[in-house]
């Protein structure tokens, strides 16, 4: 059920991984340095006719609900939810999301404040107030919560995918226009992708759609020591993130 997509093809035309490229058809491949994985999501939205659409990452997938497989299988790919399991879930719901990421000692907004430039979120709120004011109560609620569905991971019916992305991308496009990123390095430049992670629940809660959660599994080792240390340094020492973990 997975279609590998090479992102940012327009920016690196000489690189060919043998996958579907994100610069075919209606695309925003040239924006990959800003939008990250969202250039793949845009391509799927505009060009793929599948009845259900979604996104996972090269190292981060939806995990199977089978506890033994997920925790004890020596084959790391056996931990990933496959077609039959996902199809069964989709008989009961139109939306599959990753388990919520919980910050415990942070809110969604305060975590962004401590790790990135919180101006991104403040301007996003202004944009929502201008073009989609009905979503403001949900935006404020999500920003003040201690967890959210992150990673830009989901599986939805084609209809709901169209509804969500028709709402999301106009907000991000306006955000890019209003942020002066001329002094940003490559890591900071990806702010639209990060902001979008915080917007899925804003849309979802406003619409009131039901969903099913699946755990997230990593097919590569996670540097938990670095991840946790960086989280605490950001919280208590105001040390911003400068790289992904």
TIKOL-398063 format. One record per atom (N, C-alpha, C): residue in one letter; x, y, z. Coordinates in steps of 0.2 Angstrom, whole numbers. Example, Ala and Ser with C-alpha at 12.3 -4.5 7.8 and 13.67 -1.06 7.14 Angstrom:
% residues 2
+------+-------+-------+-------+
! vogu !     u !     v !     w !
+------+-------+-------+-------+
!    A !    66 !   -28 !    39 !
!    A !    62 !   -22 !    39 !
!    A !    66 !   -16 !    39 !
!    S !    64 !   -11 !    35 !
!    S !    68 !    -5 !    36 !
!    S !    64 !     0 !    39 !
+------+-------+-------+-------+
END
This chain:
% residues 245
+------+-------+-------+-------+
! vogu !     u !     v !     w !
+------+-------+-------+-------+
!    X !     4 !    -6 !     0 !
!    X !     0 !     0 !     0 !
!    X !     4 !     6 !     0 !
!    X !    11 !     6 !     0 !
!    X !    15 !    11 !     1 !
!    X !    18 !    13 !    -6 !
!    X !    18 !    20 !    -8 !
!    X !    21 !    22 !   -14 !
!    X !    27 !    27 !   -12 !
!    X !    33 !    25 !   -13 !
!    X !    39 !    29 !   -11 !
!    X !    39 !    35 !   -16 !
!    X !    41 !    41 !   -13 !
!    X !    41 !    47 !   -17 !
!    X !    47 !    51 !   -15 !
!    X !    51 !    53 !   -20 !
!    X !    57 !    57 !   -20 !
!    X !    55 !    64 !   -19 !
!    X !    56 !    67 !   -14 !
!    X !    54 !    74 !   -13 !
!    X !    60 !    79 !   -15 !
!    X !    58 !    85 !   -17 !
!    X !    63 !    90 !   -19 !
!    X !    66 !    89 !   -25 !
!    X !    63 !    85 !   -30 !
!    X !    66 !    83 !   -36 !
!    X !    68 !    89 !   -40 !
!    X !    63 !    94 !   -40 !
!    X !    65 !   100 !   -44 !
!    X !    71 !   104 !   -42 !
!    X !    73 !   103 !   -35 !
!    X !    79 !   106 !   -33 !
!    X !    85 !   102 !   -34 !
!    X !    84 !    96 !   -35 !
!    X !    90 !    91 !   -36 !
!    X !    88 !    87 !   -43 !
!    X !    88 !    90 !   -48 !
!    X !    86 !    86 !   -54 !
!    X !    91 !    80 !   -56 !
!    X !    97 !    81 !   -54 !
!    X !   102 !    76 !   -56 !
!    X !   102 !    70 !   -51 !
!    X !    98 !    70 !   -46 !
!    X !    97 !    65 !   -41 !
!    X !    91 !    60 !   -43 !
!    X !    92 !    54 !   -44 !
!    X !    87 !    50 !   -46 !
!    X !    87 !    43 !   -42 !
!    X !    82 !    43 !   -38 !
!    X !    82 !    37 !   -33 !
!    X !    78 !    31 !   -36 !
!    X !    75 !    32 !   -42 !
!    X !    71 !    27 !   -45 !
!    X !    64 !    27 !   -42 !
!    X !    61 !    32 !   -38 !
!    X !    55 !    32 !   -35 !
!    X !    50 !    37 !   -40 !
!    X !    44 !    37 !   -38 !
!    X !    40 !    43 !   -40 !
!    X !    43 !    49 !   -38 !
!    X !    43 !    54 !   -42 !
!    X !    46 !    61 !   -41 !
!    X !    40 !    65 !   -39 !
!    X !    41 !    70 !   -35 !
!    X !    36 !    75 !   -33 !
!    X !    36 !    81 !   -37 !
!    X !    39 !    81 !   -43 !
!    X !    39 !    87 !   -48 !
!    X !    35 !    85 !   -54 !
!    X !    31 !    80 !   -54 !
!    X !    27 !    78 !   -60 !
!    X !    20 !    81 !   -59 !
!    X !    17 !    82 !   -64 !
!    X !    10 !    85 !   -64 !
!    X !    10 !    91 !   -60 !
!    X !     4 !    92 !   -56 !
!    X !     3 !    98 !   -52 !
!    X !     7 !    97 !   -46 !
!    X !    12 !   101 !   -45 !
!    X !    17 !   100 !   -39 !
!    X !    19 !   107 !   -36 !
!    X !    22 !   106 !   -30 !
!    X !    26 !   111 !   -27 !
!    X !    33 !   109 !   -25 !
!    X !    36 !   105 !   -29 !
!    X !    43 !   102 !   -28 !
!    X !    48 !   107 !   -26 !
!    X !    47 !   113 !   -30 !
!    X !    52 !   118 !   -29 !
!    X !    52 !   121 !   -22 !
!    X !    47 !   120 !   -18 !
!    X !    46 !   123 !   -11 !
!    X !    48 !   118 !    -6 !
!    X !    52 !   112 !    -8 !
!    X !    54 !   107 !    -3 !
!    X !    58 !   110 !     3 !
!    X !    62 !   115 !     1 !
!    X !    67 !   117 !     7 !
!    X !    62 !   120 !    12 !
!    X !    56 !   123 !    11 !
!    X !    52 !   125 !    16 !
!    X !    47 !   120 !    18 !
!    X !    44 !   116 !    13 !
!    X !    38 !   112 !    15 !
!    X !    40 !   105 !    17 !
!    X !    46 !   103 !    16 !
!    X !    48 !    96 !    18 !
!    X !    44 !    91 !    15 !
!    X !    42 !    86 !    19 !
!    X !    38 !    81 !    17 !
!    X !    31 !    83 !    14 !
!    X !    29 !    89 !    15 !
!    X !    23 !    91 !    12 !
!    X !    23 !    92 !     4 !
!    X !    28 !    92 !     1 !
!    X !    28 !    92 !    -6 !
!    X !    26 !    85 !    -9 !
!    X !    28 !    80 !    -5 !
!    X !    25 !    74 !    -7 !
!    X !    18 !    73 !    -6 !
!    X !    15 !    76 !     0 !
!    X !     8 !    76 !     2 !
!    X !     4 !    80 !    -4 !
!    X !     7 !    85 !    -6 !
!    X !     4 !    89 !   -11 !
!    X !     3 !    85 !   -17 !
!    X !     9 !    82 !   -19 !
!    X !     9 !    78 !   -25 !
!    X !     3 !    73 !   -25 !
!    X !     3 !    69 !   -19 !
!    X !    -2 !    64 !   -19 !
!    X !    -9 !    67 !   -19 !
!    X !   -10 !    72 !   -16 !
!    X !   -17 !    76 !   -16 !
!    X !   -19 !    77 !   -23 !
!    X !   -14 !    80 !   -27 !
!    X !   -16 !    83 !   -34 !
!    X !   -16 !    78 !   -39 !
!    X !   -12 !    72 !   -38 !
!    X !   -10 !    68 !   -44 !
!    X !   -12 !    61 !   -43 !
!    X !   -13 !    58 !   -37 !
!    X !   -15 !    51 !   -36 !
!    X !   -22 !    50 !   -35 !
!    X !   -25 !    45 !   -39 !
!    X !   -32 !    44 !   -38 !
!    X !   -35 !    39 !   -33 !
!    X !   -30 !    37 !   -28 !
!    X !   -32 !    32 !   -23 !
!    X !   -38 !    35 !   -19 !
!    X !   -42 !    30 !   -17 !
!    X !   -48 !    31 !   -13 !
!    X !   -46 !    34 !    -6 !
!    X !   -40 !    31 !    -4 !
!    X !   -37 !    34 !     3 !
!    X !   -30 !    36 !     2 !
!    X !   -29 !    42 !     5 !
!    X !   -22 !    45 !     4 !
!    X !   -19 !    46 !    11 !
!    X !   -13 !    47 !    11 !
!    X !    -9 !    48 !    18 !
!    X !    -2 !    49 !    17 !
!    X !     1 !    49 !    23 !
!    X !     9 !    51 !    22 !
!    X !    12 !    47 !    28 !
!    X !    18 !    44 !    27 !
!    X !    22 !    42 !    32 !
!    X !    29 !    44 !    30 !
!    X !    34 !    43 !    34 !
!    X !    41 !    45 !    32 !
!    X !    46 !    40 !    31 !
!    X !    52 !    41 !    29 !
!    X !    56 !    36 !    27 !
!    X !    59 !    32 !    33 !
!    X !    58 !    35 !    39 !
!    X !    60 !    31 !    45 !
!    X !    55 !    31 !    50 !
!    X !    49 !    33 !    49 !
!    X !    43 !    34 !    54 !
!    X !    37 !    31 !    50 !
!    X !    34 !    26 !    53 !
!    X !    28 !    23 !    50 !
!    X !    23 !    22 !    55 !
!    X !    17 !    20 !    53 !
!    X !    12 !    17 !    57 !
!    X !    13 !    10 !    59 !
!    X !    13 !     9 !    66 !
!    X !    15 !     2 !    68 !
!    X !     9 !    -2 !    69 !
!    X !    10 !    -9 !    68 !
!    X !     4 !   -13 !    69 !
!    X !     2 !   -13 !    76 !
!    X !    -5 !   -15 !    77 !
!    X !    -7 !   -16 !    83 !
!    X !    -5 !   -22 !    87 !
!    X !    -2 !   -27 !    83 !
!    X !     0 !   -33 !    86 !
!    X !     6 !   -31 !    90 !
!    X !     5 !   -32 !    97 !
!    X !    10 !   -30 !   102 !
!    X !    17 !   -34 !   101 !
!    X !    16 !   -40 !   100 !
!    X !    22 !   -45 !   100 !
!    X !    26 !   -43 !    94 !
!    X !    23 !   -42 !    88 !
!    X !    27 !   -40 !    82 !
!    X !    30 !   -33 !    83 !
!    X !    26 !   -29 !    86 !
!    X !    29 !   -22 !    86 !
!    X !    35 !   -21 !    91 !
!    X !    35 !   -26 !    96 !
!    X !    40 !   -25 !   101 !
!    X !    46 !   -30 !   101 !
!    X !    44 !   -36 !    98 !
!    X !    49 !   -41 !    98 !
!    X !    51 !   -44 !    91 !
!    X !    48 !   -42 !    86 !
!    X !    50 !   -45 !    79 !
!    X !    57 !   -42 !    78 !
!    X !    62 !   -47 !    75 !
!    X !    68 !   -45 !    73 !
!    X !    68 !   -41 !    67 !
!    X !    63 !   -42 !    63 !
!    X !    62 !   -39 !    56 !
!    X !    59 !   -32 !    58 !
!    X !    63 !   -27 !    57 !
!    X !    60 !   -20 !    59 !
!    X !    54 !   -18 !    54 !
!    X !    54 !   -21 !    48 !
!    X !    48 !   -19 !    44 !
!    X !    42 !   -23 !    46 !
!    X !    43 !   -29 !    49 !
!    X !    37 !   -32 !    52 !
!    X !    33 !   -29 !    57 !
!    X !    36 !   -23 !    60 !
!    X !    32 !   -19 !    65 !
!    X !    28 !   -14 !    62 !
!    X !    28 !   -13 !    55 !
!    X !    24 !    -8 !    52 !
!    X !    17 !   -11 !    50 !
!    X !    12 !    -7 !    51 !
!    X !     5 !    -9 !    49 !
!    X !     5 !   -10 !    41 !
!    X !     2 !   -16 !    39 !
!    X !     1 !   -17 !    32 !
!    X !    -6 !   -16 !    29 !
!    X !    -7 !   -18 !    23 !
!    X !   -13 !   -17 !    19 !
!    X !   -19 !   -20 !    23 !
!    X !   -19 !   -26 !    25 !
!    X !   -25 !   -29 !    27 !
!    X !   -27 !   -26 !    34 !
!    X !   -22 !   -25 !    38 !
!    X !   -24 !   -22 !    45 !
!    X !   -27 !   -15 !    44 !
!    X !   -24 !   -11 !    39 !
!    X !   -26 !    -4 !    38 !
!    X !   -33 !    -4 !    35 !
!    X !   -34 !    -9 !    30 !
!    X !   -40 !    -9 !    27 !
!    X !   -46 !   -11 !    32 !
!    X !   -44 !   -15 !    36 !
!    X !   -49 !   -17 !    41 !
!    X !   -51 !   -11 !    46 !
!    X !   -46 !    -7 !    47 !
!    X !   -48 !    -1 !    51 !
!    X !   -52 !     4 !    47 !
!    X !   -51 !     4 !    41 !
!    X !   -54 !     9 !    37 !
!    X !   -61 !     7 !    35 !
!    X !   -63 !     1 !    37 !
!    X !   -70 !    -1 !    36 !
!    X !   -74 !     3 !    42 !
!    X !   -71 !     5 !    47 !
!    X !   -75 !     8 !    53 !
!    X !   -74 !    15 !    53 !
!    X !   -68 !    18 !    50 !
!    X !   -67 !    25 !    51 !
!    X !   -64 !    28 !    45 !
!    X !   -64 !    34 !    43 !
!    X !   -61 !    37 !    37 !
!    X !   -54 !    40 !    39 !
!    X !   -52 !    40 !    45 !
!    X !   -46 !    43 !    47 !
!    X !   -42 !    39 !    52 !
!    X !   -35 !    38 !    50 !
!    X !   -31 !    35 !    55 !
!    X !   -25 !    40 !    56 !
!    X !   -24 !    41 !    63 !
!    X !   -19 !    45 !    65 !
!    X !   -13 !    42 !    69 !
!    X !    -8 !    45 !    70 !
!    X !    -3 !    42 !    75 !
!    X !    -5 !    44 !    82 !
!    X !    -3 !    40 !    86 !
!    X !    -4 !    41 !    93 !
!    X !    -1 !    48 !    95 !
!    X !    -5 !    52 !    99 !
!    X !    -3 !    58 !   101 !
!    X !     4 !    59 !   104 !
!    X !     8 !    64 !   102 !
!    X !    14 !    65 !   106 !
!    X !    12 !    69 !   112 !
!    X !    15 !    67 !   118 !
!    X !    13 !    71 !   124 !
!    X !    19 !    74 !   127 !
!    X !    19 !    80 !   128 !
!    X !    24 !    84 !   131 !
!    X !    24 !    84 !   139 !
!    X !    19 !    83 !   142 !
!    X !    18 !    83 !   149 !
!    X !    20 !    89 !   153 !
!    X !    26 !    92 !   152 !
!    X !    28 !    98 !   156 !
!    X !    28 !   104 !   151 !
!    X !    25 !   103 !   145 !
!    X !    25 !   109 !   140 !
!    X !    18 !   109 !   137 !
!    X !    16 !   114 !   135 !
!    X !    10 !   115 !   130 !
!    X !    13 !   115 !   123 !
!    X !     8 !   114 !   118 !
!    X !    11 !   114 !   111 !
!    X !    14 !   121 !   109 !
!    X !    11 !   126 !   112 !
!    X !    14 !   133 !   110 !
!    X !    20 !   134 !   114 !
!    X !    20 !   132 !   121 !
!    X !    27 !   133 !   125 !
!    X !    32 !   129 !   122 !
!    X !    31 !   123 !   120 !
!    X !    36 !   119 !   117 !
!    X !    39 !   122 !   111 !
!    X !    35 !   125 !   106 !
!    X !    37 !   129 !   100 !
!    X !    41 !   135 !   102 !
!    X !    39 !   138 !   107 !
!    X !    42 !   144 !   110 !
!    X !    49 !   143 !   112 !
!    X !    50 !   137 !   115 !
!    X !    57 !   136 !   118 !
!    X !    61 !   133 !   113 !
!    X !    58 !   130 !   108 !
!    X !    63 !   126 !   103 !
!    X !    63 !   130 !    96 !
!    X !    58 !   134 !    94 !
!    X !    59 !   137 !    88 !
!    X !    57 !   145 !    89 !
!    X !    55 !   148 !    83 !
!    X !    52 !   155 !    84 !
!    X !    45 !   155 !    84 !
!    X !    42 !   157 !    90 !
!    X !    35 !   156 !    91 !
!    X !    31 !   161 !    87 !
!    X !    35 !   166 !    84 !
!    X !    32 !   171 !    79 !
!    X !    28 !   167 !    74 !
!    X !    31 !   161 !    72 !
!    X !    27 !   157 !    67 !
!    X !    20 !   155 !    69 !
!    X !    19 !   154 !    75 !
!    X !    12 !   152 !    77 !
!    X !     8 !   158 !    78 !
!    X !    11 !   163 !    80 !
!    X !     7 !   169 !    81 !
!    X !     4 !   172 !    75 !
!    X !     9 !   172 !    69 !
!    X !     6 !   174 !    63 !
!    X !     1 !   169 !    60 !
!    X !     2 !   163 !    61 !
!    X !    -2 !   158 !    59 !
!    X !    -9 !   159 !    62 !
!    X !    -9 !   161 !    68 !
!    X !   -16 !   163 !    71 !
!    X !   -19 !   169 !    68 !
!    X !   -15 !   174 !    66 !
!    X !   -18 !   180 !    63 !
!    X !   -21 !   178 !    56 !
!    X !   -17 !   173 !    53 !
!    X !   -20 !   171 !    46 !
!    X !   -26 !   167 !    47 !
!    X !   -27 !   163 !    52 !
!    X !   -33 !   159 !    53 !
!    X !   -39 !   164 !    54 !
!    X !   -37 !   169 !    58 !
!    X !   -42 !   174 !    60 !
!    X !   -45 !   178 !    54 !
!    X !   -41 !   178 !    49 !
!    X !   -43 !   182 !    43 !
!    X !   -47 !   178 !    38 !
!    X !   -44 !   171 !    37 !
!    X !   -47 !   167 !    32 !
!    X !   -52 !   162 !    34 !
!    X !   -51 !   160 !    40 !
!    X !   -55 !   154 !    43 !
!    X !   -56 !   155 !    51 !
!    X !   -60 !   160 !    52 !
!    X !   -60 !   162 !    60 !
!    X !   -64 !   157 !    64 !
!    X !   -68 !   153 !    60 !
!    X !   -71 !   147 !    64 !
!    X !   -67 !   142 !    67 !
!    X !   -60 !   142 !    65 !
!    X !   -55 !   138 !    68 !
!    X !   -51 !   140 !    74 !
!    X !   -53 !   147 !    75 !
!    X !   -49 !   150 !    81 !
!    X !   -50 !   146 !    87 !
!    X !   -56 !   145 !    90 !
!    X !   -56 !   141 !    96 !
!    X !   -52 !   135 !    96 !
!    X !   -52 !   131 !    91 !
!    X !   -49 !   125 !    91 !
!    X !   -41 !   126 !    91 !
!    X !   -39 !   131 !    87 !
!    X !   -32 !   133 !    87 !
!    X !   -29 !   135 !    94 !
!    X !   -33 !   139 !    98 !
!    X !   -31 !   141 !   104 !
!    X !   -31 !   135 !   109 !
!    X !   -36 !   131 !   108 !
!    X !   -36 !   125 !   113 !
!    X !   -30 !   120 !   111 !
!    X !   -29 !   119 !   105 !
!    X !   -23 !   115 !   103 !
!    X !   -16 !   118 !   106 !
!    X !   -16 !   124 !   105 !
!    X !    -9 !   128 !   107 !
!    X !    -9 !   127 !   115 !
!    X !   -14 !   127 !   119 !
!    X !   -14 !   126 !   126 !
!    X !   -14 !   119 !   129 !
!    X !   -14 !   114 !   124 !
!    X !   -14 !   107 !   126 !
!    X !    -7 !   105 !   127 !
!    X !    -7 !    99 !   130 !
!    X !     0 !    96 !   131 !
!    X !     2 !    90 !   127 !
!    X !    -2 !    90 !   121 !
!    X !    -1 !    84 !   116 !
!    X !    -5 !    86 !   110 !
!    X !    -2 !    82 !   105 !
!    X !    -5 !    83 !    98 !
!    X !    -3 !    77 !    93 !
!    X !    -7 !    77 !    88 !
!    X !    -5 !    72 !    83 !
!    X !     0 !    75 !    78 !
!    X !     6 !    73 !    79 !
!    X !    11 !    76 !    75 !
!    X !    14 !    72 !    69 !
!    X !    19 !    75 !    66 !
!    X !    23 !    71 !    61 !
!    X !    20 !    72 !    54 !
!    X !    14 !    75 !    53 !
!    X !    11 !    75 !    47 !
!    X !     9 !    68 !    44 !
!    X !     8 !    64 !    49 !
!    X !     6 !    57 !    47 !
!    X !    -2 !    56 !    48 !
!    X !    -5 !    53 !    43 !
!    X !   -12 !    52 !    43 !
!    X !   -13 !    47 !    37 !
!    X !   -19 !    44 !    37 !
!    X !   -22 !    41 !    32 !
!    X !   -30 !    43 !    32 !
!    X !   -32 !    46 !    26 !
!    X !   -39 !    48 !    26 !
!    X !   -42 !    46 !    19 !
!    X !   -49 !    46 !    19 !
!    X !   -52 !    45 !    13 !
!    X !   -50 !    51 !     8 !
!    X !   -51 !    50 !     2 !
!    X !   -49 !    55 !    -3 !
!    X !   -53 !    61 !    -2 !
!    X !   -59 !    61 !     0 !
!    X !   -63 !    67 !     1 !
!    X !   -61 !    71 !     7 !
!    X !   -59 !    67 !    13 !
!    X !   -57 !    71 !    18 !
!    X !   -50 !    74 !    17 !
!    X !   -46 !    70 !    14 !
!    X !   -39 !    73 !    12 !
!    X !   -40 !    79 !     8 !
!    X !   -44 !    79 !     3 !
!    X !   -45 !    85 !    -1 !
!    X !   -48 !    91 !     4 !
!    X !   -52 !    90 !     8 !
!    X !   -55 !    95 !    13 !
!    X !   -50 !    98 !    17 !
!    X !   -46 !    93 !    20 !
!    X !   -40 !    95 !    25 !
!    X !   -35 !   100 !    21 !
!    X !   -33 !    97 !    15 !
!    X !   -27 !   101 !    12 !
!    X !   -29 !   107 !     9 !
!    X !   -36 !   107 !     7 !
!    X !   -38 !   113 !     4 !
!    X !   -39 !   119 !     9 !
!    X !   -39 !   117 !    15 !
!    X !   -39 !   122 !    21 !
!    X !   -32 !   123 !    23 !
!    X !   -27 !   118 !    23 !
!    X !   -21 !   119 !    26 !
!    X !   -16 !   123 !    21 !
!    X !   -16 !   121 !    15 !
!    X !   -11 !   125 !    11 !
!    X !   -11 !   132 !    10 !
!    X !   -17 !   135 !     9 !
!    X !   -18 !   142 !     9 !
!    X !   -15 !   146 !    15 !
!    X !   -16 !   142 !    21 !
!    X !   -13 !   145 !    27 !
!    X !    -6 !   145 !    27 !
!    X !    -3 !   140 !    25 !
!    X !     4 !   139 !    25 !
!    X !     7 !   144 !    19 !
!    X !     4 !   145 !    14 !
!    X !     6 !   149 !     8 !
!    X !     7 !   156 !    11 !
!    X !     2 !   158 !    15 !
!    X !     1 !   165 !    17 !
!    X !     7 !   166 !    23 !
!    X !     8 !   161 !    26 !
!    X !    13 !   161 !    32 !
!    X !    20 !   162 !    29 !
!    X !    22 !   159 !    23 !
!    X !    28 !   159 !    20 !
!    X !    29 !   166 !    17 !
!    X !    23 !   169 !    15 !
!    X !    24 !   176 !    12 !
!    X !    25 !   181 !    18 !
!    X !    23 !   180 !    24 !
!    X !    24 !   185 !    29 !
!    X !    30 !   184 !    34 !
!    X !    33 !   178 !    33 !
!    X !    39 !   177 !    37 !
!    X !    45 !   179 !    33 !
!    X !    49 !   183 !    36 !
!    X !    56 !   185 !    33 !
!    X !    61 !   180 !    35 !
!    X !    62 !   175 !    30 !
!    X !    66 !   169 !    31 !
!    X !    73 !   170 !    28 !
!    X !    75 !   176 !    26 !
!    X !    81 !   178 !    22 !
!    X !    87 !   176 !    26 !
!    X !    87 !   176 !    33 !
!    X !    93 !   174 !    37 !
!    X !    92 !   167 !    40 !
!    X !    88 !   163 !    38 !
!    X !    87 !   156 !    40 !
!    X !    92 !   152 !    37 !
!    X !    94 !   147 !    41 !
!    X !    98 !   141 !    39 !
!    X !    93 !   136 !    36 !
!    X !    96 !   130 !    33 !
!    X !    92 !   125 !    30 !
!    X !    87 !   122 !    36 !
!    X !    89 !   122 !    42 !
!    X !    85 !   119 !    47 !
!    X !    79 !   123 !    49 !
!    X !    80 !   130 !    50 !
!    X !    75 !   134 !    51 !
!    X !    70 !   136 !    46 !
!    X !    73 !   135 !    40 !
!    X !    69 !   136 !    34 !
!    X !    63 !   132 !    33 !
!    X !    63 !   126 !    37 !
!    X !    57 !   121 !    36 !
!    X !    51 !   123 !    41 !
!    X !    51 !   129 !    43 !
!    X !    45 !   131 !    47 !
!    X !    38 !   129 !    45 !
!    X !    37 !   130 !    38 !
!    X !    30 !   128 !    36 !
!    X !    28 !   121 !    38 !
!    X !    33 !   116 !    37 !
!    X !    32 !   109 !    39 !
!    X !    30 !   108 !    46 !
!    X !    34 !   112 !    50 !
!    X !    33 !   111 !    57 !
!    X !    26 !   114 !    60 !
!    X !    25 !   120 !    57 !
!    X !    18 !   123 !    59 !
!    X !    13 !   118 !    57 !
!    X !    13 !   115 !    51 !
!    X !     8 !   111 !    49 !
!    X !     6 !   105 !    53 !
!    X !    12 !   103 !    57 !
!    X !    11 !    97 !    61 !
!    X !     6 !    99 !    67 !
!    X !     6 !   106 !    69 !
!    X !     2 !   108 !    74 !
!    X !    -5 !   110 !    72 !
!    X !    -7 !   110 !    65 !
!    X !   -13 !   112 !    63 !
!    X !   -18 !   106 !    61 !
!    X !   -15 !   100 !    61 !
!    X !   -20 !    94 !    59 !
!    X !   -25 !    94 !    65 !
!    X !   -24 !    94 !    71 !
!    X !   -29 !    94 !    76 !
!    X !   -33 !   100 !    76 !
!    X !   -31 !   106 !    74 !
!    X !   -35 !   112 !    74 !
!    X !   -41 !   110 !    69 !
!    X !   -39 !   108 !    63 !
!    X !   -44 !   106 !    58 !
!    X !   -49 !   100 !    61 !
!    X !   -46 !    95 !    63 !
!    X !   -49 !    89 !    65 !
!    X !   -54 !    90 !    71 !
!    X !   -52 !    94 !    76 !
!    X !   -57 !    96 !    81 !
!    X !   -62 !   100 !    79 !
!    X !   -61 !   105 !    75 !
!    X !   -66 !   109 !    72 !
!    X !   -72 !   105 !    68 !
!    X !   -69 !   100 !    64 !
!    X !   -74 !    96 !    60 !
!    X !   -78 !    91 !    65 !
!    X !   -74 !    89 !    70 !
!    X !   -77 !    84 !    74 !
!    X !   -77 !    77 !    71 !
!    X !   -73 !    76 !    67 !
!    X !   -72 !    69 !    64 !
!    X !   -69 !    64 !    69 !
!    X !   -72 !    58 !    69 !
!    X !   -69 !    52 !    73 !
!    X !   -63 !    49 !    69 !
!    X !   -59 !    46 !    73 !
!    X !   -53 !    43 !    70 !
!    X !   -50 !    38 !    74 !
!    X !   -46 !    34 !    72 !
!    X !   -42 !    28 !    75 !
!    X !   -35 !    30 !    76 !
!    X !   -32 !    29 !    81 !
!    X !   -25 !    30 !    82 !
!    X !   -21 !    23 !    81 !
!    X !   -15 !    24 !    78 !
!    X !   -10 !    18 !    78 !
!    X !    -4 !    21 !    81 !
!    X !     0 !    16 !    84 !
!    X !     7 !    18 !    87 !
!    X !    12 !    20 !    81 !
!    X !    17 !    24 !    83 !
!    X !    22 !    26 !    78 !
!    X !    28 !    21 !    79 !
!    X !    31 !    18 !    74 !
!    X !    37 !    14 !    75 !
!    X !    42 !    18 !    70 !
!    X !    48 !    17 !    73 !
!    X !    54 !    20 !    69 !
!    X !    58 !    14 !    66 !
!    X !    60 !    14 !    60 !
!    X !    64 !     9 !    57 !
!    X !    71 !    10 !    57 !
!    X !    73 !    16 !    60 !
!    X !    80 !    17 !    62 !
!    X !    81 !    19 !    69 !
!    X !    87 !    18 !    72 !
!    X !    87 !    20 !    79 !
!    X !    86 !    27 !    81 !
!    X !    82 !    28 !    87 !
!    X !    81 !    35 !    89 !
!    X !    86 !    36 !    95 !
!    X !    89 !    42 !    94 !
!    X !    94 !    45 !    99 !
!    X !    90 !    48 !   105 !
!    X !    87 !    43 !   109 !
!    X !    83 !    46 !   114 !
!    X !    87 !    50 !   119 !
!    X !    93 !    49 !   121 !
!    X !    97 !    53 !   125 !
!    X !    97 !    60 !   123 !
!    X !    99 !    61 !   116 !
!    X !   100 !    67 !   113 !
!    X !    93 !    71 !   113 !
!    X !    88 !    67 !   111 !
!    X !    81 !    70 !   111 !
!    X !    78 !    72 !   117 !
!    X !    79 !    68 !   123 !
!    X !    77 !    70 !   129 !
!    X !    81 !    76 !   132 !
!    X !    87 !    76 !   131 !
!    X !    92 !    81 !   134 !
!    X !    90 !    88 !   130 !
!    X !    89 !    87 !   124 !
!    X !    88 !    94 !   120 !
!    X !    81 !    96 !   122 !
!    X !    76 !    92 !   123 !
!    X !    70 !    94 !   125 !
!    X !    70 !    98 !   132 !
!    X !    74 !    95 !   137 !
!    X !    75 !    98 !   143 !
!    X !    79 !   105 !   143 !
!    X !    84 !   105 !   139 !
!    X !    88 !   111 !   138 !
!    X !    84 !   117 !   135 !
!    X !    79 !   115 !   130 !
!    X !    75 !   120 !   127 !
!    X !    70 !   123 !   133 !
!    X !    67 !   118 !   137 !
!    X !    63 !   120 !   142 !
!    X !    66 !   124 !   147 !
!    X !    71 !   122 !   150 !
!    X !    74 !   126 !   156 !
!    X !    80 !   130 !   154 !
!    X !    83 !   130 !   148 !
!    X !    89 !   134 !   147 !
!    X !    88 !   138 !   141 !
!    X !    82 !   138 !   138 !
!    X !    80 !   142 !   132 !
!    X !    85 !   141 !   126 !
!    X !    87 !   134 !   125 !
!    X !    92 !   133 !   120 !
!    X !    88 !   130 !   114 !
!    X !    87 !   134 !   109 !
!    X !    83 !   132 !   103 !
!    X !    86 !   126 !    99 !
!    X !    81 !   122 !    96 !
!    X !    84 !   117 !    92 !
!    X !    87 !   119 !    86 !
!    X !    92 !   116 !    84 !
!    X !    96 !   118 !    78 !
!    X !    97 !   112 !    73 !
!    X !    94 !   106 !    75 !
!    X !    94 !   100 !    70 !
!    X !    89 !    95 !    72 !
!    X !    87 !    91 !    67 !
!    X !    82 !    86 !    69 !
!    X !    86 !    80 !    73 !
!    X !    82 !    76 !    76 !
!    X !    85 !    70 !    80 !
!    X !    82 !    64 !    77 !
+------+-------+-------+-------+
END
